[in-house]
């Protein structure tokens, strides 16, 4: 059981902001606080009691491993900076040895190292010597220019003091004194020094700048400029300010030296420009030295530049910032480095207008890229890998998604959300292994995936590409294409089924051409089952038409097929062609297909025979109809002759008798009565003549149309002693004259039959158009009859049937004894092709 002191020690170690390890001299890891466990990638409980060799990760730096072993075996502290690849961090280690254990302190210095690396990259390419000193005044860093000046490898100099480097005490001590002062005060210092080098005596002007971390000076960065040549000139012209201007002018940066202007209370109220280089004058467009800041450059107040200068002068803290200066004839972006210098400031100014323009262009390009990212119909997403403690990929986290992806899954995708939250069961999906392989191998993958987001399944064409430790997903909704492909497959299957199930012969042929490009034959490419049955062969594919069927030439079939292929026009013809040893008729249709044809053959022999038989029957029917028409005409003539003989002839004969009997001698009364009777007979004869004339030539039909004529029939046939006719004829289309005359005659015949045979008191005639047919109906409440019984004296009904048949119509009779009669005639409105008398 740990003692109270051990528990207190553990709490202190766990509360420290640094990573702390407690190692026994036996090599066992006794304690690791959470920060140390995080750097080692394991839990604190799992590390405690482990041998050091087993507690360290496999990719643990060898140098750090060796230094830890050295700390266990020695009493001296071990210090150094190391990079932990598995954690991606830089640490600074310090060890403290005790009688029973060794304390190891690891401080995360990644930020400082990154800054140092940036400084180092800059320092490695500057012609001036750049060095960094530690608190023990030992060299931590030196750039290539420093090694070149020393004419010694940098590895021999690192970790040494100036004395250990071989510098005489009188040369190194003043420099070391200023270093100590910078560490003590945190204020920069300047130093001019003379040093004995392998190349001879050289002079350096050094600027010592403190590097502060957590309020403490951790190191001092020294920029040493070789001023040997300057010293030579300075010896001759020490008091000349032009020498300093010449030094300033050697820099591409604008350099300005300012002197503080104070009021009586000692407050800074302005600055005098004491010295400027040529770059500064060129940047301002005038000579700057000798001017006063607020007097000659008033815009420095509005831009905030004056306050920056005053802040550095008051606090002694250097500033490095970027600002846009517009005014006093200047308009650009500048980078300012302001450091306190004696009772003033040393300012360097860099015109960064060009870089800012490039930055703005970059921002605009980024905005355009973002707009494109959102505008494209492709669903785009960038996802970071999520790994467990062992580095295994366990999930993805969204970093950026466009609107198309959000719309595709019909729900917002918050940034930094786990993909498994949006797609539960992600790791069980087949696509997970593909995504994992892309991230681990870096090889992109493209595939089609199906997923149901809760609103119906959809298909996507997805491209996965690795980016850093993650992937970019670019997907396109191809559901419509997939549905089209499915429809196409089904259509192809249906076409294949129809192709082979069709009773018609289908043949696909390609053209065969000679050396001159002339079409000389066709070759079978594809045939269906019907074609194979017609040809009585299954091996014609790949064979030539004229070779297998030489009769195609003399029959003219090949020439018709050749013209269809050459002219790219379909043909359709019927042709006799021998088949199975007999003459058969075929209907042939050919349509161009590339440099070939699709040809269908249909055996129409039976149809041709049926057509011939139909023509024969039509001729017979036409003869029968002609006979019926002639018989109807003869019947009509007999009826007219009978009307003339029995009606008009008798009236005229009676009138003649009355005229013969007229005699003046008979007396006035008898003469007048004979005259009256004669006149009455003549009037009746005239009426019958007009009636007969009307029946022969219906002028009302020509003048007023069919509807008015039917109404006239109803009015004429309504007599006091006979039936009362009602005419039902509303809107009725205009019909050709011949068809109108035929309907009029049929209406006359129907009305005449009702008057002569029905014995009815009520009757009706109706004209109508229904469903493309002209309808003529007659109905009465007369005695009726049985339509199925033969009627020997029904010549009028027979003539009516013949007229209807001639018009390709139908006649229907509904009647029963004692229940009246209804006759319906239906004639196609387009049936009449000629005149019917």
Secondary structure, 3 states (H helix, E strand, C coil): CCCHHHHHHHHHHHHCCCEEEEEECCCEEEEECHHHHHHHCCCHHHHCCCEHHHHCCCCCCHHHHHHHHHHHHCCCCCEEEEEECCCCEEEEEEEEECCCEEEEEEEECHHHHHHHHHHHHHHCCCCCEEEEEECCCCEEEECHHHHHHHCCCHHHHCCCCCCCCCCCHHHHHHHHHHHHHHHHHCCCEEEEEEEEECCEEEEEEEEEEEEEECCEEEEEEEEEEECHHHHHHHHHCCCCHHHHHHHHHCCCCEEEEEEEEECCCCCEEEEEEEEECHHHHHHHCCCCCCCEHHHHCCHHHHHCHHHHHHHHHHHCCCEEEEEEEEECCEEEEEEEEEEEECCEEEEEEEECHHHHHHHHHHHHHHHHHHHHHHHCCCEEEEEEEEECCCCCEEEEEEEEECHHHHHHHCCCCCCCCEHHHHCCCHHHCHHHHHHHHHHHHCCCEEEEEEEECCCCEEEEEEEEEECCCEEEEEEEECHHHHHHHHHHHHHHHHHHHHHHHCCCEEEEEEEEECCCCCEEEEEEEEECHHHHHHHCCCCCCCCEHHHHCCHHHHCCHHHHHHHHHHHCCCEEEEEEEEECCEEEEEEEEEEEECCEEEEEEEECHHHHHHHHHHHHHHHHHHHHHHHHHHHHHHHHHHHHHHHHHHHHHHHHHHHHHHHHHCCHHHCHHHHHHHHHHHHHHHHHHHHHHHHHHHHHCCHHHHHHCHHHHHHHHHHHHCCCCCCEEEEEECCCCCCCHHHHHHHHHHHHHHHHHHHHHHCCCEEEEEEEEECCEEEEEEEECCCCCCCCCCCCCCHHHHHHHHHHHHCCCEEEEEECCCCCEEEEEEEECCCCCCCCC
